[in-house]
Amino acid sequence: MYPLYILSGGKSSRFGSDKALARLHGRPLLLHVHELFKKYSSETLILSGDKDNYPTLPFPCLPDITPHQGPLGGLVTALHHHATKAPTWFFLVSCDLAGIQHTWIEQLLQHTDANTHAIVYRDQHHWEPLFALYHTSIAPLVQQQLDNGQRAMWKLLEAANTTALPKPADWHKATQINHPDDLLAHIHKGS
């Protein structure tokens, strides 16, 4: 079991309100992610960017230690949180990916290797860096990216020793929730 860090620090400008709290089947998206990972994770922490804590949710919130750096800033915060602990893997998952399947999580877990920095799904053109396992050994590369002003997660994954897994055949069940219409479409497709 590994720690789960849920990214919720985005501006949600396209959504119009904090999408981490948007309701899917009566519960906030943050809780959906937590519930899906509960049997695989040792703890849940929220990477909240520069937002206030979510006082109604039972998880600690970690504001970014390097604000306004996007998902890379969240990754830096997760790594900083683990700096005094033993090297380990951890999940980094966006709060706005609905339709996650347990088999996808299990597939990630089957590929942990001592010589790998990250385990990430990828198709021909795109990485899925916000539904992944990262190892704390990636910290120097992340810091180098940050020092170079490079915030693109895909560039980090290209530079790291990354295990790229093919996206599952049922990846179409996932919906990236960027607009309220995305949430409605996800509900209507029955996920």
WOTABEL-V960495 format. One record per residue. RES is the residue in one small letter. PHI is phi in degrees with one decimal (999 if undefined). Layout:
res=RES phi=PHI
res=RES phi=PHI
//
This chain:
res=m phi=999
res=y phi=-124.5
res=p phi=-62.2
res=l phi=-113.8
res=y phi=-109.2
res=i phi=-103.9
res=l phi=-76.5
res=s phi=-140.4
res=g phi=-92.0
res=g phi=-68.9
res=k phi=-77.3
res=s phi=55.8
res=s phi=-64.7
res=r phi=-72.8
res=f phi=-80.9
res=g phi=97.0
res=s phi=-157.4
res=d phi=-67.2
res=k phi=-69.1
res=a phi=-59.9
res=l phi=-99.7
res=a phi=-60.5
res=r phi=-93.2
res=l phi=-122.3
res=h phi=53.8
res=g phi=85.3
res=r phi=-128.5
res=p phi=-61.3
res=l phi=-54.0
res=l phi=-55.6
res=l phi=-69.1
res=h phi=-61.2
res=v phi=-62.8
res=h phi=-56.8
res=e phi=-61.2
res=l phi=-64.8
res=f phi=-95.8
res=k phi=-53.3
res=k phi=-81.0
res=y phi=-111.3
res=s phi=-116.1
res=s phi=-86.3
res=e phi=-161.4
res=t phi=-119.3
res=l phi=-131.4
res=i phi=-104.0
res=l phi=-91.4
res=s phi=-98.7
res=g phi=62.7
res=d phi=-108.8
res=k phi=-79.7
res=d phi=-69.5
res=n phi=-61.2
res=y phi=-100.2
res=p phi=-64.2
res=t phi=-87.2
res=l phi=-106.6
res=p phi=-86.8
res=f phi=-124.9
res=p phi=-67.6
res=c phi=-109.0
res=l phi=-116.2
res=p phi=-69.2
res=d phi=-60.5
res=i phi=-82.0
res=t phi=-125.4
res=p phi=-60.0
res=h phi=62.5
res=q phi=-112.3
res=g phi=68.2
res=p phi=-58.2
res=l phi=-61.9
res=g phi=-63.2
res=g phi=-65.1
res=l phi=-63.1
res=v phi=-58.6
res=t phi=-63.6
res=a phi=-61.2
res=l phi=-65.0
res=h phi=-62.9
res=h phi=-61.6
res=h phi=-95.8
res=a phi=-57.8
res=t phi=-97.5
res=k phi=-106.5
res=a phi=-63.5
res=p phi=-55.4
res=t phi=-160.0
res=w phi=-88.0
res=f phi=-151.9
res=f phi=-84.8
res=l phi=-124.2
res=v phi=-136.0
res=s phi=-74.8
res=c phi=-70.6
res=d phi=-103.7
res=l phi=-100.8
res=a phi=-97.2
res=g phi=90.9
res=i phi=-59.8
res=q phi=-107.7
res=h phi=-58.0
res=t phi=-62.6
res=w phi=-68.3
res=i phi=-64.8
res=e phi=-62.1
res=q phi=-63.1
res=l phi=-58.3
res=l phi=-64.7
res=q phi=-73.6
res=h phi=-115.8
res=t phi=-66.1
res=d phi=-145.0
res=a phi=-62.2
res=n phi=-99.2
res=t phi=-114.2
res=h phi=-90.1
res=a phi=-154.8
res=i phi=-125.9
res=v phi=-140.5
res=y phi=-75.8
res=r phi=-154.0
res=d phi=-108.0
res=q phi=-57.9
res=h phi=-120.6
res=h phi=-133.2
res=w phi=-84.5
res=e phi=-117.4
res=p phi=-70.1
res=l phi=-105.3
res=f phi=-146.5
res=a phi=-155.1
res=l phi=-107.9
res=y phi=-121.0
res=h phi=-103.7
res=t phi=-60.9
res=s phi=-66.9
res=i phi=-79.3
res=a phi=-51.0
res=p phi=-61.1
res=l phi=-67.5
res=v phi=-63.6
res=q phi=-63.0
res=q phi=-62.3
res=q phi=-58.5
res=l phi=-62.7
res=d phi=-60.8
res=n phi=-86.6
res=g phi=71.0
res=q phi=-100.7
res=r phi=-99.9
res=a phi=-69.9
res=m phi=-62.8
res=w phi=-64.3
res=k phi=-68.1
res=l phi=-61.2
res=l phi=-65.0
res=e phi=-68.1
res=a phi=-80.8
res=a phi=-84.4
res=n phi=-84.8
res=t phi=-105.7
res=t phi=-87.7
res=a phi=-95.3
res=l phi=-100.7
res=p phi=-65.4
res=k phi=-59.3
res=p phi=-60.6
res=a phi=-59.9
res=d phi=-97.9
res=w phi=-60.0
res=h phi=-59.7
res=k phi=-71.7
res=a phi=-82.5
res=t phi=-133.3
res=q phi=-81.8
res=i phi=-90.3
res=n phi=-109.6
res=h phi=-130.2
res=p phi=-54.9
res=d phi=-64.1
res=d phi=-63.7
res=l phi=-64.8
res=l phi=-63.0
res=a phi=-63.0
res=h phi=-64.3
res=i phi=-63.2
res=h phi=-70.3
res=k phi=-82.8
res=g phi=86.7
res=s phi=-89.8
//
